[in-house]
Each structure stands twice: as C-alpha cells, then as structure tokens.
Amino acid sequence: MDKKNALRAGALAAGTTLMMLLMSSPALALTRDDGDDPGPGLSVIQTLGLYVFLPLVLFAVIAGLVMLLDKSRAKKDTTSSNVNVKSGAGAKA
C-alpha cells in the first residue's frame, strides 16, 4: 500500500511540474509585448555592485550602528553586585 501512495505522489509531482513548465513557456518568449519599453542593460560591474556589494555595505552599516548605539553594555547588574561572598566567623561542625 505504501508503494502505491509513493507512485501516486510522484505522478502528481511530475504532472504538476510539467504543467508549470508548459504554462510558463510564454515568459521565455523573445518577442516584445505591447507597451514594453526596456531600458539599457546593466554591465557586470553594475549588476554586482547593485545586487551584491550594495546590500553587503548596507548590512555592515546597519550592524555597525546597532553595535555602536547598543546600551546594554553600559547597564550594570545591581543584584549580583550587592552579594557579599566573604565568610564571617568560621563555622563549627
């Protein structure tokens, strides 16, 4: 019974994938649509700068600002500083 369910699931997945490929084929067409006015393309350096380096720089700036403006280091824990750990007179057993 388990083999039958696996075969059914595989057939469903394959059929779904095939239908998705067949339905998305017009997206790969080389003809332009009405009203389509593409601009000039980006060079490799522009693409890397826009989609790789710019997000990395923005991440670094935001992380740096968060670490710089973090106030939790300046806050003291008052409960542990009030504990006296020195022993008084020796205890007799």
C-alpha positions as CSV (number, residue, x, y, z in Angstrom):
1,M,0.0,0.0,0.0
2,D,2.9,2.4,0.8
3,K,4.4,1.8,-2.7
4,K,1.1,2.8,-4.3
5,N,0.9,6.1,-2.4
6,A,4.5,6.9,-3.3
7,L,3.8,6.2,-7.0
8,R,0.7,8.4,-6.8
9,A,2.6,11.2,-5.2
10,G,5.4,11.0,-7.7
11,A,3.0,11.1,-10.6
12,L,1.2,14.1,-9.1
13,A,4.5,16.0,-8.6
14,A,5.7,15.2,-12.2
15,G,2.3,16.3,-13.6
16,T,2.4,19.5,-11.6
17,T,5.9,20.3,-12.7
18,L,5.1,19.6,-16.4
19,M,2.0,21.8,-16.2
20,M,4.0,24.6,-14.6
21,L,6.7,24.3,-17.4
22,L,4.1,24.4,-20.1
23,M,2.2,27.3,-18.7
24,S,5.3,29.4,-18.1
25,S,6.8,29.0,-21.6
26,P,5.4,32.4,-22.9
27,A,7.6,34.1,-20.2
28,L,10.7,32.9,-22.1
29,A,9.5,34.4,-25.5
30,L,11.8,36.8,-27.3
31,T,9.1,38.9,-28.8
32,R,8.3,42.2,-27.1
33,D,4.8,42.8,-25.7
34,D,2.8,45.9,-26.5
35,G,3.9,48.8,-24.4
36,D,7.2,47.2,-23.4
37,D,10.0,49.7,-23.3
38,P,13.1,48.2,-21.8
39,G,16.0,50.5,-20.8
40,P,19.7,49.9,-21.4
41,G,21.1,46.8,-19.8
42,L,23.5,46.8,-16.8
43,S,27.1,45.8,-17.1
44,V,28.6,43.0,-15.0
45,I,30.2,45.5,-12.6
46,Q,26.9,47.5,-12.2
47,T,25.0,44.3,-11.6
48,L,27.5,43.0,-8.9
49,G,27.5,46.5,-7.3
50,L,23.7,46.7,-7.2
51,Y,22.8,43.2,-6.1
52,V,25.9,42.1,-4.1
53,F,28.1,44.9,-2.8
54,L,25.4,47.5,-2.0
55,P,23.4,45.0,0.2
56,L,26.6,44.0,2.0
57,V,27.5,47.6,2.6
58,L,24.0,48.4,3.9
59,F,24.2,45.3,6.2
60,A,27.5,46.4,7.6
61,V,26.3,50.0,8.2
62,I,23.2,48.9,10.0
63,A,25.0,46.3,12.0
64,G,27.7,48.8,12.9
65,L,25.1,51.4,14.0
66,V,23.3,48.8,16.1
67,M,26.5,47.8,17.9
68,L,27.6,51.4,18.3
69,L,24.3,52.5,19.8
70,D,23.7,49.4,21.9
71,K,23.1,50.5,25.6
72,S,23.0,47.0,27.2
73,R,26.8,47.1,27.8
74,A,26.6,50.2,30.0
75,K,23.8,48.8,32.2
76,K,25.1,47.3,35.4
77,D,23.5,44.3,37.1
78,T,22.7,45.6,40.5
79,T,21.5,42.3,42.0
80,S,24.8,40.4,41.7
81,S,26.9,43.4,42.9
82,N,25.2,43.5,46.3
83,V,26.1,40.0,47.2
84,N,28.8,39.6,49.9
85,V,30.7,36.4,49.4
86,K,33.2,36.9,52.2
87,S,32.7,34.4,55.0
88,G,32.3,35.6,58.6
89,A,33.4,33.7,61.6
90,G,34.4,30.1,61.0
91,A,31.5,27.6,61.3
92,K,31.8,24.8,63.9
93,A,30.8,21.4,62.9
